[in-house]
Amino acid sequence: MYQKLLLAIDPEDDGEGKCAIEAAMELLADDGELHLASVYHPGGGGFFPHVTEEAPEQKEAEVHKTLDLLVRKYLPLDHNATLHVVAGNAGEKLVGLAGQLGADLMILVSRGSSGRWPLRRATVEYVSVNAPCRVLVLPALEKGDTAAGGRVSKDAEP
């Protein structure tokens, strides 16, 4: 069992969020800490990089609200989670957050289904190589798939 678990969540994919939280609950010690993180890209639109669709504070609040909803829907009532919403490069931010928290394990979903979630193959590879902790990569869900099996990119034995 793990004491500090960091879970990277696509705030726009409820099904993958549910499966990731379920997988985390199987691996988290009874007195362990659960941290949910989402990284968003604060960049601007097209040819005008200084013009953003919405203010960074607004986007951060929106993502935080979505994470909070996922926690309330899928996290057992006897557990708490700390939410982290950060802007920037997903791989770098997740690796940095894992180090800052002293995480024992980071769980990622290999690919979110929305176009705005920046967690893609290169990010998963970057995190797997650079994370200061073990990394568990759950496969992306197919439509209608609710299994939470995964493959391990670093030794996932406690």
N, C-alpha and C positions, 0 to 999 in steps of 0.2 A: 504494500500500500504506500501511497505517496502523501507527503505532508503538505507540500505546496504545489498546486497544479495550475498551470496557465493554459487557458482554453481560448484559441483564436476563433472568433465567430464572424460569419457573414451576417450582418444585421438584416439582410433582405431575404434570407432563406430560412424560413421557419422550420422546415423539415430537417435540414442539416443541423440547425441549431439544437433541435430536440435530440437527435441521435448523438451529437457531440456531448451534450450535457449528460445523457444517459451513460455514455462510455466513461465520462469523467467520474460519475458517481460510483461506478464499479471499481475505479482505481484509487479513489480518494480515501485516506484514512478517516476514521470517525471524527477525530479532532483536527483534521487537516483544513488547510485554507484553499478555497477555490477562487481563482481570479479569471474573469472573462475579459477578453480584449478584442477590440475592433480597431482597425487602422483604416482611415479614409484618406483619399488624395485631395488636398486642398487646391489643386491646380485650377487654372482658369479655362475659358472656353476657346478652342480653336486658334484663330490668328491673333486673338487678343488675350494673351496669358494674364494680363493684369486685371481682366474683367472676370469675375467669378459668377457662377449661377446663383449662389447663395453665400452669405457671409460665413466664414469659418466657425464662428460661435454658434450660428444657427445650425450648420451641418453637424457639429459636435453634439449639440443638444438633441437633435433628431436621432442620431445614432445611439446616444446614451439612453434615450427614451425607448428605442426599439430593444436594446439589450435588457433593459429593466423589464420590459414586457415578456421577453423570452424567459428570464429568470422566474418571474411570477407564474408563468404557465407551466414550466417544466422542471424547475428545481424543487426537490422535496421540501416541505415546510420546515423541517428540522435542520436545514442547511442554509448558510448564507454565502453570498458571493460578493466580491469586490469588483466593480466595473471599471475598466480602463478604456478610454476613447482617445486615440492619438492621431495626429495628422502627419503624413510623410510617407516615406518608403516603407512598405509593409514588412519586408524582411528585416531591415535594419531596426525598425521600431520594435518588432517582436523579440528579436535577439537581445536588444538593449533592455527591454522590460523584463525578460526572463532573468537576466543578470541582476538587475536592480532588485527584483523581488526575491532572488535566491531560489527560483523555482526548481523543483526536482524533476518535473515532467512538463512538456508542452504538447498539447494536442492540437493538430491542424486537420482541416478537411482539405483534401487534395485539390478541390476546385469548387468554388461557389458557382451557383447557376446564374447569378446575375452578372451583367456586364460591368457593373460598377465596383465589384469586390476585387481588390487588387491581388488576391492570393492565388497566383497561378504557379505553374510548374517551376519557373525560375525562382520564385519566392520560396516555395517548399524546399527546393534544393539548397538555396542559400541558408535557410533556417536550419535544415538538417545538418549542414556542414559546420555552421558557425555558432549554434546555440550552446550555451554553457551548461545545458542539462540534456537529459534524454528527450527524444522527440518521437511521438506516435502520430503517424499520418493515417487518417481515416479515408477510405475511398469516397469519391463523390457519389451521391445517391442517384440512382436511376429513378425515373418517374415511378411512383408507387412502391419504391423500395424503402423499407424501414429498418433494415438490418444495420447494426452499428459495428460490424467487423472492421478490422483495419490491418494495415501492414506496418511494420516497424521500420523506421529509417535509422534509428540508433537503438542500441540495446534497451529494451523496454522492461527488463526484469528489475524489480526494486533492489 
